[in-house]
Amino acid sequence: MKAPCMSIAAAPVEVALFDLAYATALAPAGAPSPRDLADAPPREPSRTLFLARRAAARMLAARRLGRPPSDIDIARDAHGAPRILAPDGARPPHISLAARANICAIALGDARVGVDLEPIDEPFEPPMNVLHPAERARIAASADPHEAFLRVWTAKEAWLKACGTGLAREPARIEIRPVGAQGFAVRDAAATAEPAFARSVVVAFGGRRVALAWAALA
Ligand SMILES: CC(C)(COP(=O)(O)OP(=O)(O)OC[C@H]1O[C@@H](n2cnc3c(N)ncnc32)[C@H](O)[C@@H]1OP(=O)(O)O)[C@@H](O)C(=O)NCCC(=O)NCCS
């Protein structure tokens, strides 16, 4: 049987995957908040998936803060990045989300975090123009260019989400460099900091293989 959620990491960044098809697993989050209902896209299936992501995020943040999920409110900043609003004085964790179809990744941390995921088992033509020249060379020389591309891409998106800009910036100007089997470094001339913590992994979840990356700022 497939699991409705899986913990991937606990510290310094907490990362979990959810299969949003399991509505019963999200039931403890209770009814959607008025903000969730107002922020949700109007059309299906995007609306149901957005509300399921918010339910999963409120559950994870509530567990971390020792509060009921109904105390957790998730807003967005001016760039669209999600922000947990503090329930009466509690210091809320930073949050990041990513989703592909039913699979959702959520990262929580004490510093700003970014997370991204891409299923590896879908054939597609990689958009090479999003890559830095050094990344292109490394991917072309790798044993599995498809997987290598998705690991670089998820790492780059995780970094850009942690920075709070998303793809409003030119991704080809940023270089992701693998460090060991699971780490990565970032060369980003526009950034004021290196990632304090960065991971890129491939995991099996929901019957799929998924490239998953997360990063935290210092
Ligand atoms: C953030 C962004 C990279 C997400 O890309 P995506 O592949 O469509 O979607 P993902 O599943 O990976 O991530 C979605 C999550 O990104 C988060 N997000 C959105 N804008 C963000 C930002 N500026 N910084 C950090 N996270 C952001 C949201 O939490 C969203 O999940 P939610 O809708 O459940 O809240 C993209 O939406 C983006 O670049 N947005 C900001 C700039 C912009 O809007 N540019 C116009 C298009 S170029």
The ligand as a Gaussian input file, in Angstrom:
#p B3LYP/6-31G(d) Opt

LIG

0 1
 C        7.939000      30.007000      -7.270000
 C        7.882000      29.334000      -8.642000
 C        9.280000      29.027000      -9.083000
 C        7.051000      28.047000      -8.477000
 O        7.182000      27.255000      -9.594000
 P        6.195000      26.097000     -10.050000
 O        7.056000      25.085000     -10.702000
 O        5.085000      26.669000     -10.816000
 O        5.493000      25.497000      -8.759000
 P        6.062000      24.663000      -7.544000
 O        5.105000      23.574000      -7.297000
 O        7.493000      24.305000      -7.700000
 O        5.972000      25.708000      -6.334000
 C        4.738000      26.274000      -6.000000
 C        4.921000      27.014000      -4.703000
 O        5.923000      28.017000      -4.847000
 C        5.689000      28.947000      -3.792000
 N        6.071000      30.270000      -4.271000
 C        5.418000      31.082000      -5.114000
 N        6.126000      32.212000      -5.307000
 C        7.262000      32.103000      -4.558000
 C        8.370000      32.950000      -4.319000
 N        8.487000      34.163000      -4.883000
 N        9.349000      32.535000      -3.489000
 C        9.274000      31.327000      -2.868000
 N        8.219000      30.476000      -3.055000
 C        7.221000      30.864000      -3.890000
 C        4.228000      28.841000      -3.394000
 O        4.198000      28.396000      -2.059000
 C        3.679000      27.755000      -4.289000
 O        2.856000      26.824000      -3.625000
 P        1.358000      27.191000      -3.182000
 O        0.664000      27.686000      -4.400000
 O        0.814000      25.912000      -2.652000
 O        1.497000      28.245000      -2.107000
 C        7.204000      30.251000      -9.686000
 O        5.822000      30.298000      -9.447000
 C        7.750000      31.657000      -9.621000
 O        8.857000      31.877000     -10.058000
 N        6.996000      32.638000      -9.056000
 C        7.502000      33.978000      -8.751000
 C        7.808000      34.841000      -9.943000
 C        6.728000      34.873000     -10.973000
 O        5.564000      34.778000     -10.679000
 N        7.155000      34.991000     -12.199000
 C        6.277000      34.912000     -13.310000
 C        6.574000      33.662000     -14.086000
 S        8.263000      33.727000     -14.683000

